[in-house]
């Protein structure tokens, strides 16, 4: 098992929170990504809701398909654009997370789950569709994209823009995300 380190702390050949480092190395069979904000949200949701699935722009359709296959359309599903935390601990909204939530909701809608979509869900879908044709440029231009590019990680922004490239469906079980098949 490997433990990813912070982007700026990684040495040559070491896996960090930069997805590009995974592409440049042989990833271990199991890999731990420390994410204080994401972990806090996921553990809370898993304890309260029972099922927590990790989603992004890269696996939105796979996640929506998994949900649609395992639950009836009457199931209440909360798709949360988590954002992140500023160094002082305050919440930092992240537009890319809203776009990812919109991508999941859009795929659920395509699977017939739109009858009871909330106004928030419809807004997330609209936000995602608004940048669909310019997603790589929009990600590069948003606050997080500019920050990553300025720090020397333009590849990470490009990887984040690879919509539906992944079929991985990470489901939280016993405080660990375990990969499930999309199909």
Secondary structure, 3 states (H helix, E strand, C coil): CEECECHHHCCCCCCECCHHHHHHCCCCCCEECCCHHHHHHHHHHHHHHCCCEECCCCCHHHHHHHHHHHCCCCCCCCCCCCCEECCCCCEECCHHHHHHHHHHHHHHHHCCCCCCCCHHHHHHHHHHHHHHHHHHHHHHHCHHHHHHHHCCCHHHHHHHCCCCCCCCEEEEECCEEEEECCC
